[in-house]
Amino acid sequence: MEYNEYKLSDGALLKSFIREDITKKCDSHKKRPAIIVFPGGGYEYLSPRESEPIVLEFLSRGYNLFVLEYAVTKDEIEEREPEAEAAEAVAYIRKNSDKYRIKEDNIALMGFSAGGHAALSLGAHWERYGEESRPDALVLSYPVVTMGEWCHKGSRDNITRGERERIEYFSLENQITPSIPPTFVWHTTEDKSVPPMNTILLLEALERAGAYYEYHIFTKGKHGLSTCRKDVGSVEKRALNWMDLASSWLSELFSFEM
């Protein structure tokens, strides 16, 4: 595996985890799909539980991985916009697809909780930044979606700073259009931190827009499940199937097999 770091124009850090080039043995995998991981943390911090464990899991499934350390805390978000950082990250990876051995039209965003909001925000608003910043897929795990009644208060306070215009802009259930990339989303009904109504509101919006989407709502599981395994402190045997489901969905979407 090759590891590198790249600083975006505003100082955000993009980490790359690139599988070894084995094209002499398997020329069909000279280039692979890419996944950019957006850890959660309520726009207050970046959860390590939703970073390295996810990278290792999806590296093993054949993807090349990136982690975006986007702006968090009110102070950072005053100076930097997570959505714009996501747009720059996608454009940079697409422009450097040969360097990172990735397929330029197979770039997925994978976000968790507030990281899901950051990923979905670019998915909803990518036209502001241009075609080069359009994600090819979204994989959203227990995402923050709304800034309204069912919001996660910490995420709302940090990303909107209580400003009415930003509350409207980042209430993403109202921002979904037919241009939204294919979307995979999962949640649990026991999530008390980010209520599953966030996902339900998103699903209603995706359906109205005629979007390409898949969803799974599991009964058991607290917020922040990550890989649902013991090493992240959140064992949930049924919900851990989200990784198989998401991987098979991406595999079909990108026509990619190990």
C-alpha positions as CSV (number, residue, x, y, z in Angstrom):
1,M,0.0,0.0,0.0
2,E,1.2,3.5,-0.8
3,Y,0.4,6.3,1.7
4,N,0.6,10.0,0.9
5,E,-0.8,13.3,2.1
6,Y,-1.9,16.3,0.0
7,K,-2.9,19.7,1.4
8,L,-5.8,21.4,-0.4
9,S,-5.7,25.1,-1.2
10,D,-7.2,26.1,2.2
11,G,-5.1,23.7,4.2
12,A,-7.5,20.7,4.5
13,L,-5.7,17.4,4.4
14,L,-6.4,14.6,1.9
15,K,-4.8,11.3,2.8
16,S,-4.4,8.6,0.2
17,F,-4.2,4.8,0.7
18,I,-3.4,3.2,-2.7
19,R,-3.2,-0.5,-3.3
20,E,-0.1,-2.0,-4.8
21,D,0.1,-2.0,-8.6
22,I,-0.2,-5.6,-9.6
23,T,-1.1,-5.0,-13.2
24,K,1.5,-7.5,-14.4
25,K,-0.7,-10.2,-12.9
26,C,-4.1,-8.5,-13.3
27,D,-4.2,-5.9,-16.1
28,S,-7.9,-5.4,-15.7
29,H,-7.2,-3.7,-12.3
30,K,-4.7,-1.3,-13.5
31,K,-7.1,1.4,-12.3
32,R,-9.6,1.0,-9.5
33,P,-12.6,2.9,-8.2
34,A,-11.9,5.4,-5.4
35,I,-13.7,6.0,-2.1
36,I,-13.2,9.3,-0.2
37,V,-14.1,8.8,3.5
38,F,-15.6,11.6,5.5
39,P,-15.4,10.7,9.2
40,G,-18.2,11.9,11.5
41,G,-17.9,14.0,14.7
42,G,-20.7,16.6,14.6
43,Y,-18.6,19.1,12.7
44,E,-16.7,19.3,16.1
45,Y,-14.0,16.8,15.5
46,L,-13.1,13.9,13.1
47,S,-13.8,10.4,14.6
48,P,-10.9,8.0,14.2
49,R,-13.4,5.1,14.5
50,E,-14.8,6.2,11.1
51,S,-11.4,6.6,9.4
52,E,-8.8,3.9,9.6
53,P,-11.2,1.0,10.2
54,I,-13.2,2.0,7.1
55,V,-10.0,2.5,5.0
56,L,-8.8,-1.0,5.9
57,E,-12.2,-2.6,5.3
58,F,-12.6,-1.2,1.8
59,L,-9.0,-1.5,0.8
60,S,-9.6,-5.3,1.3
61,R,-12.5,-5.1,-1.1
62,G,-10.3,-3.7,-3.9
63,Y,-10.9,0.0,-3.7
64,N,-8.3,2.8,-3.5
65,L,-9.1,5.0,-0.5
66,F,-8.8,8.6,0.6
67,V,-9.7,10.3,3.9
68,L,-10.6,14.0,3.8
69,E,-9.9,15.9,7.0
70,Y,-12.4,18.6,6.3
71,A,-13.1,21.7,8.4
72,V,-14.6,21.2,11.9
73,T,-15.5,23.5,14.8
74,K,-17.2,26.9,14.3
75,D,-13.9,28.7,14.1
76,E,-12.6,26.5,11.2
77,I,-15.9,26.7,9.4
78,E,-15.8,30.5,9.6
79,E,-12.6,30.3,7.4
80,R,-13.2,27.1,5.4
81,E,-16.3,25.4,4.0
82,P,-16.4,21.5,4.2
83,E,-18.5,21.3,1.0
84,A,-16.0,23.3,-1.0
85,E,-13.2,21.2,0.4
86,A,-15.0,18.1,-0.7
87,A,-15.4,19.6,-4.2
88,E,-11.7,20.4,-4.4
89,A,-10.8,16.9,-3.2
90,V,-13.0,15.2,-5.9
91,A,-11.6,17.5,-8.6
92,Y,-8.0,16.9,-7.5
93,I,-8.4,13.1,-7.5
94,R,-10.1,13.1,-10.9
95,K,-7.3,15.3,-12.3
96,N,-4.7,13.0,-10.9
97,S,-6.4,9.7,-11.7
98,D,-3.3,8.3,-13.4
99,K,-1.1,9.1,-10.4
100,Y,-3.5,7.4,-8.0
101,R,-4.4,4.6,-10.4
102,I,-8.1,5.3,-10.1
103,K,-10.9,5.4,-12.6
104,E,-11.8,9.0,-13.0
105,D,-15.5,8.3,-13.4
106,N,-15.6,5.9,-10.4
107,I,-15.2,8.3,-7.4
108,A,-17.5,7.6,-4.5
109,L,-17.9,9.6,-1.3
110,M,-18.5,7.6,1.9
111,G,-19.7,9.8,4.8
112,F,-20.6,9.0,8.4
113,S,-23.0,11.1,10.5
114,A,-21.8,14.7,10.0
115,G,-19.4,13.4,7.5
116,G,-22.4,12.0,5.7
117,H,-23.9,15.5,5.7
118,A,-20.6,16.9,4.2
119,A,-20.6,14.3,1.5
120,L,-24.3,14.7,0.7
121,S,-23.9,18.5,0.7
122,L,-21.5,18.2,-2.3
123,G,-23.8,15.6,-3.9
124,A,-26.7,18.1,-3.7
125,H,-24.7,21.2,-4.7
126,W,-21.9,19.9,-7.0
127,E,-23.2,22.0,-9.9
128,R,-21.9,25.1,-8.1
129,Y,-18.4,23.8,-8.5
130,G,-18.4,22.2,-12.0
131,E,-18.5,18.7,-13.5
132,E,-15.0,17.9,-12.4
133,S,-16.2,18.0,-8.8
134,R,-19.2,15.8,-9.3
135,P,-19.1,12.6,-7.2
136,D,-20.1,9.4,-9.0
137,A,-21.8,7.9,-6.0
138,L,-22.6,8.6,-2.4
139,V,-22.5,6.0,0.5
140,L,-24.1,7.5,3.6
141,S,-24.0,5.9,7.0
142,Y,-26.5,7.2,9.6
143,P,-26.1,10.7,8.0
144,V,-27.1,14.1,9.3
145,V,-29.5,15.5,6.7
146,T,-31.8,18.1,8.1
147,M,-31.3,21.3,10.1
148,G,-34.9,21.3,11.1
149,E,-37.0,19.4,13.7
150,W,-35.0,16.2,13.5
151,C,-31.6,17.7,13.4
152,H,-28.4,16.8,15.3
153,K,-28.1,20.0,17.3
154,G,-24.3,20.0,17.5
155,S,-23.9,19.6,13.8
156,R,-26.5,22.3,13.0
157,D,-24.8,24.7,15.4
158,N,-21.4,24.2,14.0
159,I,-22.2,24.2,10.3
160,T,-24.8,26.9,10.2
161,R,-23.8,29.1,13.2
162,G,-27.5,29.7,13.6
163,E,-27.7,31.8,10.4
164,R,-31.0,31.4,8.7
165,E,-29.6,31.3,5.2
166,R,-27.2,28.6,6.1
167,I,-29.9,26.6,7.9
168,E,-31.9,26.6,4.7
169,Y,-28.9,25.8,2.5
170,F,-27.8,22.9,4.7
171,S,-31.2,21.4,5.2
172,L,-30.3,18.9,2.5
173,E,-33.7,17.2,2.3
174,N,-34.8,20.4,0.5
175,Q,-31.8,20.5,-1.8
176,I,-32.2,17.2,-3.7
177,T,-32.6,17.5,-7.5
178,P,-32.5,14.9,-10.3
179,S,-28.7,15.6,-10.6
180,I,-28.0,14.0,-7.3
181,P,-25.5,11.1,-7.8
182,P,-26.5,7.5,-7.2
183,T,-27.0,7.2,-3.4
184,F,-26.7,4.3,-0.9
185,V,-27.9,5.1,2.6
186,W,-28.3,3.1,5.9
187,H,-29.4,3.9,9.4
188,T,-30.8,2.2,12.5
189,T,-34.1,2.8,14.2
190,E,-32.3,2.9,17.6
191,D,-30.1,5.9,16.7
192,K,-30.8,8.5,19.4
193,S,-28.1,11.0,18.3
194,V,-29.1,11.4,14.7
195,P,-32.7,10.3,14.4
196,P,-33.5,7.9,11.5
197,M,-36.0,10.6,10.4
198,N,-32.9,12.2,8.8
199,T,-32.6,9.3,6.4
200,I,-36.4,9.0,5.9
201,L,-36.6,12.7,4.9
202,L,-33.7,12.1,2.5
203,L,-35.4,9.0,1.0
204,E,-38.6,11.0,0.4
205,A,-36.6,13.7,-1.4
206,L,-34.7,11.1,-3.5
207,E,-37.9,9.5,-4.5
208,R,-39.5,12.8,-5.5
209,A,-36.4,13.6,-7.6
210,G,-36.5,10.3,-9.4
211,A,-33.0,9.5,-8.1
212,Y,-31.1,6.2,-8.3
213,Y,-30.9,5.0,-4.7
214,E,-30.8,2.1,-2.3
215,Y,-31.5,2.2,1.5
216,H,-31.4,-0.1,4.5
217,I,-32.8,0.7,7.9
218,F,-31.7,-1.8,10.6
219,T,-33.6,-2.3,13.8
220,K,-30.7,-2.6,16.3
221,G,-27.7,-0.4,16.8
222,K,-26.7,2.9,18.5
223,H,-25.2,5.9,16.6
224,G,-21.7,5.7,15.3
225,L,-21.5,2.0,14.5
226,S,-18.7,2.4,11.9
227,T,-17.8,-1.2,10.9
228,C,-20.1,-2.7,13.7
229,R,-17.2,-4.7,15.0
230,K,-15.5,-5.2,18.4
231,D,-12.4,-3.2,17.5
232,V,-14.6,0.0,17.2
233,G,-16.6,-0.8,20.3
234,S,-19.9,-1.3,18.5
235,V,-20.7,-4.9,17.8
236,E,-23.9,-5.2,15.8
237,K,-24.1,-8.5,13.8
238,R,-26.9,-7.6,11.5
239,A,-26.0,-4.0,10.8
240,L,-22.4,-5.0,9.9
241,N,-24.0,-6.3,6.7
242,W,-24.0,-2.7,5.5
243,M,-20.5,-3.2,4.2
244,D,-21.3,-6.2,2.0
245,L,-24.4,-4.4,0.8
246,A,-22.6,-1.1,0.0
247,S,-19.7,-2.9,-1.6
248,S,-21.9,-5.0,-3.9
249,W,-23.9,-1.9,-4.8
250,L,-20.8,0.0,-5.7
251,S,-19.5,-3.1,-7.6
252,E,-22.6,-3.2,-9.7
253,L,-22.6,0.6,-10.2
254,F,-19.0,0.7,-11.2
255,S,-18.8,-2.6,-13.0
256,F,-16.0,-3.6,-10.7
257,E,-15.1,-7.0,-9.3
258,M,-12.1,-8.2,-7.2
